[in-house]
Amino acid sequence: MRKINRRNFLKVTGVLAAASALAACGGSSTSTAGSTGSTAGSAASADGAKAYNELTVGTDNTDLKADLKIISHRTDLIDDGTFDGYVAAFQKLYPNITIKYEGITDYANDMTTRLTSNDWGDLCMIPTNIPLTELGDYFEPLCALSDIENDYNFASNRAYNGSVYGIPSTGNAQGIIYNKKVFEAAGITTLPKTPDEFLDDLQKIKDYDPSIDPLYTNYAAGWTMTAWDAYTSGGATGDPDWMNITMPQTKDPFQKGILGADDMGPYAVYYILYEAVKRGLTEADPTTTDWEGSKPRINNGQIGAMVLGSWAIVQMQAAGDHADDIGYMPFPITVKGTQYASAGADYCYGVNKNTTDDKKLAAMLYIKWLTESSNFAYDQGGVPVLKSQEYPDTLKAFDGIDLVEDAPAPAELADLATEVQQEAELMLNADQTHVMRVVEAGINGDETLDDIVADWNAAWDAAVDACAPQ
């Protein structure tokens, strides 16, 4: 195994399950949602137009004409024509609305740059690194949060000051994709609930068949490494306030035993990755991992497990002839006797505040159809956005597991988490550099995990002081 030199790699800034949408300008006529600074529901009704929650798809504005261009992180669904099927179904209700998708691979970087232009398009997936307080600078308020929060999961994800600026495309449960047949053949009869149990299972796989990669890191892809950050919140703490409220005001949050035990909290998440690499329980050379190639390999039993959100399940199932062998387990951390799983919105649909009124209306109709009628979230193996819808079979292992959604910070702390992360240069869920450092240390042996955590905590503590609310 050769030593990794980070300088040989392009830093790819990506976000798990990142999506993007680019739309063309044009059209005219009726106004839709309200102006920035007011709640969307009250502003929309003030000028006679309907807010998002008031629209009835298939009944309202069926003769509307508009051309929408949408950019999505789901380049796979664009390339294989899946989105074409959704568009065709929508156009049976709205034949005069044309929709064109464009895919972006490096979504977080590219879409954030495009937003600086008012004519970036009509509809996009809102980049997660846009501060909540700045949503109104780019996106149309769609409705009041109070109008949909009882019916929609994750409704507050891209809401600010009572207005919803983004509708979740689907929800993700944060767990681990695994090959059930590989686990069974290695003698693993129960799913692991702690970091050490999981590491022991990886060792069993290696002992059973050294040709199998027990855990595949997908290090070379870069963006895939951000998946690990997603487990440091509710799944590792059981606390919905941890990520957005508690952690940005807490000193030494990465410290071992921060919650009173070594096998819970953020440290335990990175401990799994570090130890798996150090013990040789991953692929032999992370510099040569292949994201697209990993899909058929786990389908065919050449990989035991991969740490990715539930959005990836369907892709792994579709990559070969062994879809039934693909399972999804909760992340192996137990907090004071209870196992939790983080769950939250994937990218949220956002409508350009500077596009035309007809396009705003067309975009809202399409979003609502995708969310409530298309079965998109279920088809993709995700947590449904509508609370009334059932979970897909792919999440059966989560029965009895407490799902924890990150609670939104109060208005006075709305951007504190982002500010602390930026100041500390530790952009969780958005930049993979710090997670890749864990892999590199595990291979090279030049740093312990405690060395890395000490650096992270020092930077974080300084940022907490610098960004503390006055």
N, C-alpha and C positions, 0 to 999 in steps of 0.2 A: 504493500500500500504506500503510495507516494505522498509526500508531505504536501499539504495544500497551501498555496500562496494566494491570498485573497486578491492581490493585485492582478491576477490573471483572469479575473472574472468581471464581467459587466454587472454593475449593480442594477438589478431589475426591481423597480419599485412597483409592487402589485398588491392587490388585496384579494383575500379568499372570496371566491365566487364573485369577482369584480365584474360589473357590467357597464356598457356605455351606449349612448344613443345620440345620433346627430340628425338634425332635422332641417329641412329647407324652409325658407320663408315664403309667404304668399297668402292670398285669400283676403277676406274682409268680413264685416257684418257684426253679429251679436257679441256682447261681452259675456265672459263666463265667471271667473272667480274674482275675488276682491283685490284691492290694491295692497301693496306692502305696508305693514304697520297696523292693519286692522285684522281681526279674525276673519278668515275667509268666508265663513258662513254669513256673517252680518253684512260684509261688504258686497257679497254676491247678490244677496236679496235686495240691497239698497238700489241697484240699477236694474232690477227685474230679471237678471239672469240666474240660472240655477247653480248652486254649489255642487261639488262632486257627489255628495251624499244624496242630493235631491234628484239626480239623473236616473232615468229608467231606460236601460239599454234595450234597443229593439222597438221602443215606442217614441222616444224623444228624438227629434231632428233626423229622421231617417233619410231625408233628402239632402242632407248636408254634403257639400263638396269641399274637399280639402286634400292636400298632398302632404303626407307626413314622412319625415325621414328619422329613423330611430337608430341610435348606435348602442350596441350591446357588448358586454364582455363575453357573452356566450357565443363566441366565434364557432364553436362546435355545432350549435343549433342553427346558425346561419349557413355554415358549409354543408350540412347534411339535409337542408331543406325543411327542418322541423318548423321554423318560424313561418315558412311559406304556408304550411297547413293551417296555422292559427290565423294568419291574415286572410286566407281564402274563406275560412269559417266566419270571420268577422264581417267580411264583405258581403255575405249573404244577407246581413242585416243593414249594412251601410255600403251599398255598391259604388257610391261616388267618393268614398274615402280611399285613397291609394296610400300604401305604406311601403316604404323602402327601409331595409335594415342595413347598417354598416357595422362591422365588427372592429373592435380595438383590442389588441392583446395587452399592451402596457397601459391599462385603463387609467389608473390613478394619476399617472403623470400626464398623459395626453389629454384626457378630458378636462383636467383641472386647468391646463393651458388654454384649451378651446373656450372655456367659460369666460375668459377675459374679453372675448368678442361677443357683442350682443346678438350677432346673427349666427351663433353656433348651430342653430337648428331649432327643432320644435320639442323634442322629447328625449331625455337621457336618463341614465341611471345616476343618481346623485352621488358624486365621489364622497367617500366617508371622511376625507380630510378637510371638507368644507365646514368651518365652524357653524354651529347652529345659529348663532347670531347673524351670520352672513347669508343664510338661505334666501332671505327676501331680496338680496341684491341680484340674484340670478333666477329664482324660481317663483312661479305663480302660487299663491296660497290657494289650496284646493277646497278646504272646508275647515270648520272648527273641529278641534280634536274631540270635543265632547259629543260631536255628531256621529263619530264612528268608533270610538274606543270600546263601546260595549259589544260591538259586532266584529271588530277586526283585531286579530293578534298583532302585536308589534306596532300599533298605530302611532305611538309616540316617538318612534325611531327617528323620524325626520320632521319633528314638530318643534315649534318654538313660539312662546308667548301665546299659546292657545290655538295657533294655526298649524294645520298640516301642510307641509310642502312636498312630502314624498309618500307614496303608497308602496308598501313592501311588495316585491315581486313574488317572493316566497319566504318561508322561514327555514332556518337551519338549526338542527340539533347537532351539538358538537360531540362527536364520538370517534370511533376508529373503524375503518373498513377492514374486514378480515375475510380470509378464505376459510369457510367452515370445514371443508373437507381436510385442509391442511392441519387445522387445529385438532380435529378428531383423530387423524392419523398419527399425530404426535402425542396422543394420549391426554389431551386437554379436554376435560369433561365439563368444567364450569368456567364461566367467564371471569376474568380477574377483576378484583375490586380495589386493589392497591397497586402502587408503582412496583413494588418488589414482586408481587404476584405476576404482574405483566412481564417483567423482565425474566422471571423464572420460566414463563410460558415461551418466550422468545428463545430461551436456551434449549427448551425441549424440542422446538422446531429445528433448531440447528443440529442438535444431537440426532434427531430422527433422519434428517436428510440435509447434509451440508450444501447441496446444490440450491436449496431454497434460501432466498433472502428473508430472514424472519421479519425484519422491519425495513421497509424501503423509504428512504428519506426524501427522495426527489430533490436533493440538494441543488443540482445543477440548474433546475428550472428557476430557482430563486423565489419567485412569488409563492410557491407552494409552502415554503418554510414559515410564512406568516401564519399558517394554520395553527401552529403551536400556541401563539399568543391568545387565541380564542378560548383556550381552556383555563386560563389563569383567573377568570372572573368567577361566575356562579358555580361552574363545575368544580373548581378547586377550593372554593370558600363557602358555598351554600348561601352567599349573601348577595342579594340583588343590588345593594347599594355599593358594592366593592369597587367596580370599575369606574363609575362616573362620579361618585361622591366620596367614598372612603379613601380609596387608593391615592387620588391626587392630593390628599391632605395628610397622608401617612408617611412617616419616615421609615426607611429600610423595608419597603414592602416585599422585596425579593429575598429577604433573609430566611434562612432555614428555620422552621419552627415559628414563623410569624403568627400562626394561629394556635400555637401550643403543641404542635406535633410535627415531626419532620416529613410525614407522608401526606401532608395537605398544604394548601396555599400555592402561590405561584412557583416557589422553589421546586416543589415536587414535580411540576410539569416539565421543567427544563432538566431536572434530575433524570427523568426517564430517557430523554433524548441523549443526554451526555453519557449516561451509563450504557445505553444500547450501542452507541458508537464505540465507546472505549472498550467494551467487552467483545467487539466484533460481531454484534448481532444485527448488523445492517448490511447493505451491499458493500462489496469489497472496496470500491473506489467511487465515492460520492461525486467526483468530478465528471463521471461518465453516465450519471443517471439520465434517464430519458422519460419525460412525462408521458408522451403519447405511447411509448413502448411499454410503460408500466401498466397500462390498462389491460391489454391482453395477457400480460404475465401474471397479474394477480387473478385474473379470470381462469387461467390455465393451471393455477397452483404453483407457480414459480416464485411467488411472493406470499408471505404470511399475512402481513398487515401494513396499512398505511394510515397515517394520521391526517385526516381530511374531514371537512364538514359533510353533512348528509347530502348536500347538493351533488357530491361526486358518486353516490351509489349507483345511480342509473347509468352513468358513463362506464363504470366498471362492469356492470351486468351486461351491457350491450357490446362489450369488447371481445366476446368469444362465445363459445357454445355452452358455457357453464354458469349461466346467470344464477341458478339456484344455489351455487356454492358461495356466492357473495353475501356476507352478513354485515351487520353494523352493530357495534357494541358501545355502551357508555364508556367514557374515558375512565381509566382505572384509578380513581381517587375517591376515598370515602371520608367524609367529614363528620367526626363525632358519631359514627355509627350509621350515617345516612349517605347514600350515594346520590349525587346531584348531576345534572347535565345542563350546561349552558344552552340556551336557545334564544335565537334572535332573528331579526330581519336580515335577509340577504339585501342586495342593493335595492333601493327604492326608486320608483318611477318619479321623475320630476319634469315639469312642463316649463319651458322657457317663458319668462315673464314678458319678454320683448317680442314674441312672435304674434301673429295676428289673432283676432278673437275667434275666427272660425277654426283655426288650427288648435287653439287652446281647448275649444269645445270638443273637436274631433279627438284630440289626445286624451282628454278625460274620459270620453266614451270608450275608447280602446282600452285604457287602463282599467276601467271598471269591468269591462267584458272579460279581460284577461284575469282579473282578480276573482270575479264572482261566478263566471260562467264557463270559462275555457278549460278548467281542470288543470291548469298549467302547474301549479304547485304540487299537486298530487302526482301528475305525470313525471315530475322531476324528482320524486322521492322526498319532497320537502315537507316541512310543517305547514299545514294550510294557513292561509291568511284569514279566511273566514273561520270564526270560532265554532260555527255550526258544522263544519266539515270534519270528516274522520281522518285520522292519521293513516298514512300508507303502510302496507305490510312490511316495508323495509325497516320500519321503526318499532317492530314488535318487541325487540329486546329492551325497549325503553319503558315497557309497562311496569308500573311500580316505582319508576325513577322520578324524582322531583325535578321538573324542568324549571330553570331559573332564568328569567329574562332580566337583563340589566335595567335597573330603574333609571329614568331620566333625572338629571340633576335639576334642582330648582333653578329658576331663572337667573338668580344672582351667581350661580356656579356653573352656568350652562356650558361655558367654554373652558373651564378650569382643567379638565382632564386633557384636552388637546393642548392647552398652553403648557402644562407641566411636561407632557411628552415631548413637545417641540423644544422646550428649554433644555431638557435632559438629553435630547437627541436619542430618544428611545420611543419611536413611533410604533406602538403596539398595534398589531393587526394591519399595518400599512407599509412598514419597511422591514425587510427580512435580515438586515445586516447583523443585528444582535443575535438572532437565532442561528445564523450561519456561523457565527463566532463559536457557539456552543459545539457545533459539529466539528469545526476545525480544531478546537481544543481537545475534543475527544480523540481525534485521529493523531494529532501531533504530540500530545502530551505536554505541551508547553505552558498550559494553564489548567488549573483545577476549576471546577464549577464554582467553588467558593471564591476563587480569585475573580472570576467574571462577575459574580453577584456583588462582590465588594465594590467593583467599579460602577456597576449599575446603580447600586444604592447611593454611592457618593454623588453621582450626577443627579439622581432623583431627589435626594435630600436638598441639594442646592436649588433645584428647580421648585420644590415645594416652598422654600423660603422666598424665592424670587417672585413667585406667582401667587403667593398667599393673598386672599381677599383682604382688602383694607377696611 
